[in-house]
Amino acid sequence: MVELFRKKPYQGQTPQNSKIIFLSSDANYTEQLSNSHFFNYILEYQNDGINFWKKYNCHHPFLLDKYPFNKTMDGVPFHRNFSKLGLTSNYAESISFVELLNIPTIGNKSENRKRFYELVDIDHLKYIEELILNNKGTLFFISNGVLKEMQKFQKKYGVFKYLNLTSNPKEPLLQKLNDNMIVEIYHFSSSNIHDQISEIRVKVDNWLMN
């Protein structure tokens, strides 16, 4: 799984070919996953997220009825809430999921932040930076927590300096960079995201119509 992420540090469409990128902190899985037959679905998804979405009519294996683990933790709430956007497989070729870490994780980041920062790969951060600064007309949805992490990386690694994160901290970030746009949202695992679902869906559809 780690090797798959090293080769493809994203899920879904290739980020360079995506119109919509959802940027999160890490791809989180249950510790028991690799010892389960269900692991094959995860490998299938990571290998080709577009075909997975079209084949199973859901964007992530966590949503399959066969998922055998706790559905209230380990990344599942994120994807369950994401599915409430109501996006069909017709969107599969337009959407990519990218994380600040380029490897899969287990456990809660908030319980071991030190380990999270130890896993940060500077080259991967620069890869994300190139995606944000390109001129391909990409819409980025970034959660407020991830933006705070990116602010820390500004100071530590000198990346993401162009992000206007301090202009008005009480207002969600909405920033245009070349032909790209960054929209701050709640994390999809947060209960607050439910109030933004319809707004995010409208933004997705409007962007893809341009």
MARDOZA-149655 format. One line per 2 residues: number of its first residue (from 1); their letters; for each residue x, y, z of N, C-alpha, C. Coordinates in steps of 0.2 Angstrom, whole numbers. Layout:
residues N
NUM) A) X,Y,Z,X,Y,Z,X,Y,Z; ...
This chain:
residues 210
1) MV) 4,-6,0,0,0,0,4,6,0; 10,6,4,14,12,4,17,13,-2
3) EL) 19,7,-6,23,8,-12,18,11,-17; 11,9,-17,7,11,-22,6,19,-21
5) FR) 6,21,-15,6,28,-13,12,32,-16; 18,29,-15,24,32,-17,24,33,-25
7) KK) 21,28,-28,20,29,-35,15,34,-38; 9,33,-34,3,38,-35,1,41,-29
9) PY) 4,47,-27,2,50,-21,-4,54,-21; -9,50,-23,-16,53,-24,-21,48,-25
11) QG) -27,49,-25,-33,45,-26,-38,48,-32; -40,43,-36,-44,46,-41,-40,48,-47
13) QT) -43,53,-51,-40,56,-57,-32,58,-55; -28,57,-60,-21,61,-59,-22,68,-58
15) PQ) -19,71,-53,-20,78,-51,-19,83,-57; -14,81,-61,-13,86,-66,-18,86,-71
17) NS) -22,81,-72,-28,80,-76,-35,82,-73; -35,84,-67,-41,85,-63,-43,92,-64
19) KI) -50,93,-64,-53,100,-63,-54,101,-56; -55,96,-52,-57,97,-45,-52,93,-41
21) IF) -49,96,-36,-45,93,-31,-47,94,-24; -48,89,-20,-49,89,-13,-43,88,-9
23) LS) -40,93,-6,-34,92,-2,-35,91,5; -33,86,8,-33,84,15,-27,83,18
25) SD) -26,80,24,-20,80,27,-17,73,26; -21,68,27,-18,61,26,-24,56,24
27) AN) -22,51,21,-27,45,19,-27,40,25; -32,40,29,-32,36,35,-36,30,34
29) YT) -33,24,37,-36,18,36,-36,14,43; -40,9,44,-40,5,50,-34,1,50
31) EQ) -31,-1,56,-25,-5,57,-26,-12,54; -32,-14,55,-34,-21,53,-35,-23,46
33) LS) -34,-17,42,-36,-18,35,-32,-23,31; -25,-22,32,-21,-26,28,-21,-34,29
35) NS) -25,-36,35,-26,-43,37,-32,-45,34; -36,-41,31,-43,-43,29,-43,-44,21
37) HF) -48,-48,19,-49,-49,12,-51,-43,8; -54,-38,12,-56,-32,10,-51,-28,7
39) FN) -45,-29,9,-39,-25,7,-38,-25,0; -41,-30,-4,-40,-31,-11,-44,-25,-14
41) YI) -50,-23,-11,-54,-18,-14,-50,-11,-14; -46,-10,-8,-42,-4,-7,-37,-4,-12
43) LE) -33,-10,-13,-28,-10,-18,-31,-8,-25; -37,-11,-27,-40,-10,-33,-41,-3,-34
45) YQ) -44,1,-29,-46,8,-29,-39,12,-30; -34,11,-26,-28,15,-26,-25,14,-33
47) ND) -25,8,-36,-22,7,-43,-26,11,-48; -33,11,-48,-36,15,-53,-43,17,-50
49) GI) -43,23,-47,-49,26,-44,-55,27,-48; -53,29,-54,-58,31,-59,-62,25,-61
51) NF) -59,20,-63,-62,13,-65,-66,10,-59; -63,11,-53,-67,9,-47,-73,12,-46
53) WK) -73,19,-47,-80,23,-46,-85,20,-51; -83,19,-57,-87,17,-63,-90,10,-62
55) KY) -85,6,-59,-87,-1,-58,-92,-3,-53; -90,1,-47,-94,0,-41,-100,5,-40
57) NC) -100,10,-44,-104,16,-43,-104,19,-36; -98,19,-34,-96,23,-28,-89,26,-28
59) HH) -87,31,-25,-81,34,-26,-75,31,-22; -77,27,-17,-72,25,-12,-74,18,-9
61) PF) -70,13,-8,-72,7,-6,-75,7,1; -73,12,5,-76,13,12,-84,13,11
63) LL) -87,14,5,-94,15,5,-97,8,2; -93,3,1,-96,-3,-1,-99,-7,5
65) DK) -105,-10,3,-108,-14,9,-104,-19,12; -99,-21,8,-94,-27,11,-89,-24,16
67) YP) -89,-17,17,-84,-15,21,-85,-18,28; -80,-21,31,-81,-25,37,-79,-22,44
69) FN) -77,-15,44,-75,-12,50,-79,-7,52; -77,-3,57,-81,2,60,-82,8,55
71) KT) -88,9,54,-90,15,49,-90,22,52; -88,22,58,-88,29,62,-81,32,63
73) MD) -76,28,60,-69,31,61,-65,29,55; -58,31,56,-53,29,51,-54,31,44
75) GV) -56,37,43,-57,39,36,-64,38,33; -68,34,36,-75,32,34,-79,38,34
77) PF) -80,42,39,-84,47,40,-83,53,34; -77,54,33,-75,58,27,-78,56,21
79) HR) -78,50,19,-80,48,12,-88,47,12; -90,45,18,-98,45,19,-101,52,18
81) NF) -98,57,21,-100,64,20,-99,66,13; -93,64,10,-92,66,3,-97,64,-1
83) SK) -99,58,0,-104,54,-5,-111,58,-5; -112,62,1,-118,66,1,-119,72,-4
85) LG) -113,73,-7,-113,78,-13,-117,75,-19; -118,69,-19,-122,66,-24,-119,65,-31
87) LT) -112,65,-31,-108,65,-37,-109,58,-40; -110,57,-46,-110,50,-50,-103,49,-53
89) SN) -103,43,-55,-96,41,-58,-95,45,-65; -100,49,-67,-98,54,-72,-93,59,-70
91) YA) -92,60,-64,-87,65,-61,-81,62,-60; -80,56,-61,-74,52,-59,-68,55,-62
93) ES) -68,57,-69,-62,59,-72,-60,66,-71; -64,69,-67,-63,76,-65,-60,77,-58
95) IS) -61,72,-54,-59,73,-47,-53,69,-44; -49,73,-40,-44,69,-37,-44,71,-30
97) FV) -41,66,-26,-40,67,-19,-33,67,-17; -30,72,-14,-23,73,-13,-22,75,-6
99) EL) -17,72,-3,-16,73,4,-9,76,6; -8,80,11,-2,83,13,4,77,14
101) LN) 2,71,16,6,66,17,6,61,11; 11,59,8,11,55,2,11,47,4
103) IP) 9,45,10,9,38,12,2,37,16; -1,31,16,-7,30,20,-5,30,27
105) TI) -10,31,31,-9,32,39,-14,27,42; -13,26,49,-18,23,53,-17,27,60
107) GN) -23,27,63,-23,31,69,-25,38,68; -26,41,74,-29,48,74,-23,53,74
109) KS) -23,58,69,-17,63,69,-17,67,75; -22,69,78,-23,73,84,-19,70,90
111) EN) -19,63,90,-16,60,95,-9,59,94; -6,60,89,1,59,87,4,64,82
113) RK) 3,70,84,5,75,79,13,75,77; 16,73,82,24,73,81,25,68,76
115) RF) 22,62,76,23,57,70,21,60,64; 15,63,63,13,66,57,18,71,54
117) YE) 21,75,58,26,80,55,32,76,53; 34,70,57,40,66,55,39,63,48
119) LV) 33,62,46,31,59,40,30,64,34; 31,70,35,30,75,30,36,74,25
121) DI) 35,74,19,40,74,13,40,81,10; 45,84,10,46,91,7,45,91,0
123) DH) 47,86,-4,46,85,-11,39,84,-13; 35,81,-8,28,80,-10,24,87,-9
125) LK) 27,91,-4,24,97,-3,25,102,-9; 31,101,-11,32,105,-17,28,103,-23
127) YI) 27,96,-24,22,93,-29,15,96,-28; 13,97,-22,6,100,-21,7,107,-23
129) EE) 12,111,-21,13,118,-23,13,119,-31; 16,114,-34,16,115,-42,9,114,-44
131) LI) 5,110,-41,-2,109,-43,-6,115,-42; -5,118,-36,-9,124,-35,-7,130,-39
133) LN) -1,131,-41,2,136,-45,1,135,-52; -1,129,-55,-1,129,-62,-7,133,-65
135) NK) -8,133,-71,-12,137,-75,-17,133,-78; -20,128,-75,-24,123,-79,-32,123,-77
137) GT) -33,128,-73,-40,129,-71,-43,124,-66; -40,123,-61,-41,118,-56,-44,122,-50
139) LF) -50,119,-47,-53,121,-41,-51,117,-35; -48,120,-30,-46,116,-24,-50,117,-18
141) FI) -53,112,-15,-56,113,-9,-52,110,-4; -50,115,1,-46,113,6,-49,115,13
143) SN) -49,110,18,-52,111,24,-48,116,28; -51,119,33,-48,124,37,-42,121,41
145) GV) -43,115,44,-37,112,47,-31,111,43; -32,109,37,-27,108,32,-23,115,30
147) LK) -27,120,30,-24,126,28,-20,129,34; -22,127,40,-17,129,46,-11,125,46
149) EM) -11,119,43,-5,115,43,-1,118,37; -4,120,32,0,123,26,3,130,29
151) QK) 0,133,33,3,139,36,9,138,40; 9,132,44,15,130,47,21,128,42
153) FQ) 19,125,37,24,123,32,27,129,28; 23,135,28,26,141,25,32,143,29
155) KK) 31,143,36,37,145,40,43,140,40; 41,134,40,46,129,41,50,127,35
157) YG) 46,126,29,49,124,23,49,129,17; 46,135,18,46,140,13,41,139,7
159) VF) 36,134,8,31,133,3,25,136,5; 20,137,0,14,139,0,14,147,3
161) KY) 19,150,1,19,157,4,14,162,1; 12,160,-5,7,164,-9,0,164,-6
163) LN) -1,159,-2,-8,158,1,-9,164,6; -15,167,5,-17,173,9,-21,171,15
165) LT) -17,168,20,-21,165,25,-22,169,31; -19,175,31,-20,180,37,-24,186,35
167) SN) -26,187,29,-30,193,28,-36,194,32; -40,189,33,-46,190,37,-47,183,40
169) PK) -44,181,46,-45,174,48,-52,172,50; -57,177,50,-64,176,52,-68,174,46
171) EP) -65,175,40,-68,174,33,-65,168,30; -69,163,28,-66,157,24,-62,160,18
173) LL) -56,156,17,-52,158,12,-55,157,5; -55,162,1,-57,161,-6,-52,165,-10
175) QK) -47,161,-14,-42,165,-17,-41,162,-24; -40,166,-29,-39,165,-36,-31,165,-37
177) LN) -28,160,-40,-21,160,-42,-21,158,-49; -19,162,-53,-19,161,-61,-26,159,-63
179) DN) -27,153,-66,-34,151,-68,-36,146,-62; -33,145,-57,-35,141,-52,-39,144,-46
181) MI) -43,141,-42,-46,144,-37,-46,139,-31; -45,143,-25,-44,139,-18,-50,141,-14
183) VE) -54,136,-12,-60,137,-8,-59,134,-1; -60,137,4,-59,134,11,-66,131,13
185) IY) -66,125,15,-72,122,18,-70,119,24; -75,116,28,-74,112,33,-72,105,31
187) HF) -69,101,36,-66,94,34,-73,90,33; -72,85,28,-78,81,27,-79,76,33
189) SS) -75,76,38,-77,71,44,-80,76,49; -80,82,48,-83,87,53,-91,87,52
191) SN) -95,87,57,-102,88,57,-104,95,54; -99,100,54,-101,106,51,-101,106,43
193) IH) -98,100,40,-98,100,33,-105,99,30; -110,97,34,-117,96,31,-120,102,29
195) DQ) -118,108,32,-121,114,31,-118,117,24; -113,114,22,-109,116,16,-110,112,10
197) IS) -113,106,11,-114,101,5,-117,104,-1; -123,107,0,-126,110,-6,-122,115,-10
199) EI) -118,119,-6,-114,125,-8,-108,122,-12; -105,117,-9,-99,113,-13,-102,110,-19
201) RV) -107,107,-19,-110,104,-25,-111,109,-31; -114,115,-29,-115,120,-34,-108,122,-37
203) KV) -103,123,-32,-97,126,-35,-94,121,-39; -94,114,-38,-91,109,-42,-95,109,-49
205) DN) -101,109,-49,-105,109,-56,-103,116,-60; -103,121,-56,-102,128,-60,-95,128,-63
207) WL) -90,125,-59,-83,125,-61,-82,121,-67; -86,115,-67,-85,110,-73,-89,113,-79
209) MN) -93,117,-78,-97,120,-84,-93,125,-87; -88,128,-84,-84,134,-87,-79,131,-92
